[in-house]
Amino acid sequence: MFTPKIPPPDTAPTPGTSLVPPLTGLVHPPACTCHHTPTAPTAPVPAAAPARPALRFTPGSLLVAAAGGTAVVLVVGTVLVSMLLATAITAASVAVCALVLRSLLNRPNNR
């Protein structure tokens, strides 16, 4: 099952040959057919605009950000608590099953 599948000798390529034929006669056209010389830019480059604060908070945006953060914390907390509760319920049910099996296997003639 894990051994490599080797092709029969009549279809196996020889070490010196390739399965892909070589590309011949392939000629690339030039990227640009115009014959000009590049010139220096004549217009001056405008100066960068003065930097301004990246983000401005208004009271409304702060309220939205606080409400969104609170919602994210509540949702993540709910998910984590539900996962912990599911783990606790599973552990309790496995423990009850273990106790029942132990009581059945320890005293088979008391039934």
Rosetta silent file (secondary structure, phi, psi, omega in degrees, C-alpha in Angstrom):
SEQUENCE: MFTPKIPPPDTAPTPGTSLVPPLTGLVHPPACTCHHTPTAPTAPVPAAAPARPALRFTPGSLLVAAAGGTAVVLVVGTVLVSMLLATAITAASVAVCALVLRSLLNRPNNR
SCORE:     score description
SCORE:     0.000 S_00000001
   1 L     0.000  -39.943 -177.449    0.000    0.000    0.000 S_00000001
   2 L   -99.345    7.945  178.444    2.814    2.439    0.846 S_00000001
   3 L   -83.216  147.443 -179.552    5.243    1.250   -1.806 S_00000001
   4 L   -70.525  146.223  178.445    5.814    3.537   -4.781 S_00000001
   5 L   -89.025  113.880 -178.190    4.103    2.647   -8.021 S_00000001
   6 L   -98.693  131.370 -179.725    6.794    2.219  -10.679 S_00000001
   7 L   -70.574  157.629  177.092    5.658    2.364  -14.317 S_00000001
   8 L   -60.523  156.283 -174.438    6.447   -0.557  -16.611 S_00000001
   9 L   -61.944  -27.250 -177.024    9.832   -0.293  -18.366 S_00000001
  10 L   -76.153  -20.089  179.843    8.339    0.473  -21.801 S_00000001
  11 L  -104.701  -10.429 -178.370    6.572    3.665  -20.559 S_00000001
  12 L   -73.176  135.044  178.980    9.192    4.910  -18.120 S_00000001
  13 L   -72.739  149.917  176.403   11.182    7.894  -19.436 S_00000001
  14 L   -76.672  155.734 -175.197   14.915    7.516  -19.776 S_00000001
  15 L   -61.013  -26.977 -176.852   16.997    9.670  -17.430 S_00000001
  16 L   -87.393   -8.597 -176.705   18.266   11.933  -20.222 S_00000001
  17 L  -106.308  162.945  179.120   14.884   12.810  -21.715 S_00000001
  18 L  -118.831  151.556  177.646   12.091   15.064  -20.554 S_00000001
  19 L   -77.774  -18.881 -178.554    8.351   14.517  -20.774 S_00000001
  20 L  -101.827  125.031  179.174    7.858   18.144  -21.847 S_00000001
  21 L   -69.364  146.522 -179.615    9.066   19.038  -25.363 S_00000001
  22 L   -70.111  149.417  178.532   11.374   22.071  -25.493 S_00000001
  23 L   -83.537  121.825  178.646    9.954   25.368  -26.721 S_00000001
  24 L  -124.908  149.654  177.294   11.536   26.354  -30.025 S_00000001
  25 L    74.566   16.873 -179.011   10.893   29.313  -32.260 S_00000001
  26 L   -88.892  116.662 -179.085    9.409   31.391  -29.443 S_00000001
  27 L  -118.842  126.514  178.785   10.125   35.091  -30.046 S_00000001
  28 L   -87.935  131.883  175.407    9.013   37.732  -27.566 S_00000001
  29 L   -73.162  154.998  178.129    7.836   41.045  -29.025 S_00000001
  30 L   -66.495  153.132 -177.831    9.390   44.164  -27.517 S_00000001
  31 L   -69.547  -32.506 -178.169    7.462   45.747  -24.681 S_00000001
  32 L  -133.718  128.216 -178.312    7.355   49.132  -26.370 S_00000001
  33 L   -94.935   -8.560  178.652    7.418   49.685  -30.129 S_00000001
  34 L   -81.349  150.709 -177.181    7.901   53.443  -29.985 S_00000001
  35 L  -114.725   78.927  178.181   11.433   54.798  -30.279 S_00000001
  36 L  -123.760  165.151  176.750   11.657   57.701  -27.907 S_00000001
  37 L  -108.227  137.916 -179.738   14.072   58.731  -25.240 S_00000001
  38 L   -67.635  139.871  179.624   12.795   59.325  -21.732 S_00000001
  39 L  -112.189  158.695  177.972   12.852   62.955  -20.665 S_00000001
  40 L   -72.982  147.460  179.045   13.074   64.480  -17.215 S_00000001
  41 L   -66.384  137.656 -177.960    9.774   65.696  -15.747 S_00000001
  42 L   -91.444  -27.128 -178.077    9.265   69.416  -16.334 S_00000001
  43 L   -85.064  138.907  177.679    6.615   70.062  -13.668 S_00000001
  44 L   -71.267  149.092  178.972    7.819   70.402  -10.086 S_00000001
  45 L   -77.909  128.001 -178.712    6.650   67.806   -7.640 S_00000001
  46 L   -68.329  149.008  178.778    4.136   69.317   -5.186 S_00000001
  47 L   -70.585  154.460 -179.788    5.092   69.342   -1.525 S_00000001
  48 L   -68.154  146.091  178.991    3.386   66.901    0.796 S_00000001
  49 L   -67.944  149.730  179.121    0.292   68.147    2.566 S_00000001
  50 L   -62.764  142.134 -177.408    0.722   68.988    6.242 S_00000001
  51 L   -69.563  141.359  176.702    0.065   66.027    8.488 S_00000001
  52 L  -123.821  164.481  179.183   -3.211   65.992   10.354 S_00000001
  53 L   -58.481  139.387 -175.592   -4.412   63.707   13.155 S_00000001
  54 L   -69.788  -35.792 -174.102   -5.183   60.261   11.838 S_00000001
  55 L  -144.353  131.444  177.423   -8.397   59.740   13.797 S_00000001
  56 L  -117.368  129.463 -179.959  -10.755   62.106   15.553 S_00000001
  57 L   -98.156  131.646  171.227  -13.273   60.816   18.053 S_00000001
  58 L  -102.137  164.187  178.831  -16.601   62.524   18.515 S_00000001
  59 H   -58.125  -35.408  178.762  -18.826   61.782   21.501 S_00000001
  60 H   -67.822  -40.898 -179.787  -21.102   59.720   19.270 S_00000001
  61 H   -69.909  -33.689  175.863  -18.258   57.627   17.884 S_00000001
  62 H   -65.443  -38.167  178.401  -16.908   57.037   21.394 S_00000001
  63 H   -65.684  -41.926  178.234  -20.343   55.842   22.475 S_00000001
  64 H   -65.308  -41.337  179.296  -20.564   53.473   19.487 S_00000001
  65 H   -64.409  -41.160  179.175  -17.048   52.138   20.153 S_00000001
  66 H   -66.474  -40.877  179.181  -17.848   51.534   23.832 S_00000001
  67 H   -66.687  -40.798  178.288  -21.124   49.785   22.975 S_00000001
  68 H   -64.708  -42.405  177.458  -19.407   47.632   20.347 S_00000001
  69 H   -63.116  -40.998  177.565  -16.628   46.658   22.761 S_00000001
  70 H   -62.991  -41.550  179.326  -19.162   45.778   25.436 S_00000001
  71 H   -64.673  -41.192  179.138  -21.103   43.628   22.978 S_00000001
  72 H   -63.719  -43.473 -179.974  -17.956   41.782   21.887 S_00000001
  73 H   -63.305  -41.268 -179.812  -16.965   41.108   25.503 S_00000001
  74 H   -67.004  -40.678 -179.660  -20.450   39.816   26.337 S_00000001
  75 H   -67.117  -46.209 -179.926  -20.614   37.528   23.297 S_00000001
  76 H   -63.989  -40.292  177.651  -17.125   36.087   23.851 S_00000001
  77 H   -63.306  -40.723  178.128  -17.869   35.604   27.548 S_00000001
  78 H   -63.177  -42.733  179.773  -21.123   33.814   26.771 S_00000001
  79 H   -64.740  -43.826 -178.956  -19.395   31.471   24.338 S_00000001
  80 H   -66.376  -40.564  178.758  -16.600   30.660   26.793 S_00000001
  81 H   -65.660  -39.483  179.668  -19.017   30.038   29.678 S_00000001
  82 H   -67.467  -35.558  176.474  -21.168   27.756   27.516 S_00000001
  83 H   -66.462  -40.144  177.543  -18.093   25.761   26.459 S_00000001
  84 H   -65.248  -39.641  178.483  -17.069   25.398   30.118 S_00000001
  85 H   -65.982  -40.681  177.851  -20.581   24.311   31.046 S_00000001
  86 H   -63.419  -39.443  177.562  -20.656   21.727   28.255 S_00000001
  87 H   -65.117  -40.868 -179.945  -17.325   20.338   29.465 S_00000001
  88 H   -66.164  -41.814  179.139  -18.604   20.136   33.055 S_00000001
  89 H   -65.120  -41.149  178.394  -21.815   18.353   32.019 S_00000001
  90 H   -64.115  -42.745  179.185  -19.842   15.875   29.907 S_00000001
  91 H   -64.196  -39.883  179.449  -17.426   15.178   32.776 S_00000001
  92 H   -66.112  -40.774 -179.583  -20.293   14.628   35.221 S_00000001
  93 H   -69.141  -35.507  176.078  -22.067   12.212   32.879 S_00000001
  94 H   -66.408  -37.922  178.429  -18.849   10.253   32.278 S_00000001
  95 H   -65.734  -41.151  178.108  -18.328   10.042   36.040 S_00000001
  96 H   -64.556  -41.967  177.570  -21.867    8.724   36.589 S_00000001
  97 H   -62.592  -39.168  178.532  -21.373    6.133   33.841 S_00000001
  98 H   -64.612  -40.269  178.843  -18.085    5.054   35.444 S_00000001
  99 H   -65.735  -41.681  179.341  -19.766    4.626   38.825 S_00000001
 100 H   -64.720  -44.705  178.641  -22.594    2.568   37.338 S_00000001
 101 H   -63.544  -40.128  179.292  -20.179    0.341   35.420 S_00000001
 102 H   -64.529  -41.234  179.433  -18.009   -0.133   38.491 S_00000001
 103 H   -68.379  -32.833  178.606  -20.979   -1.141   40.607 S_00000001
 104 H   -73.864  -35.335 -177.019  -22.165   -3.592   37.931 S_00000001
 105 H   -82.514  -26.989 -178.355  -18.741   -5.171   37.461 S_00000001
 106 H   -75.792  -35.795 -177.267  -17.802   -5.418   41.162 S_00000001
 107 L  -125.319   72.849 -178.301  -20.903   -7.347   42.261 S_00000001
 108 H   -71.480  -24.599 -176.736  -22.133   -9.431   39.319 S_00000001
 109 H   -92.012    1.137 -179.910  -23.877  -12.025   41.559 S_00000001
 110 H   -91.692    4.177 -176.837  -25.924   -9.541   43.606 S_00000001
 111 L   -81.067    0.000    0.000  -28.352   -8.792   40.777 S_00000001
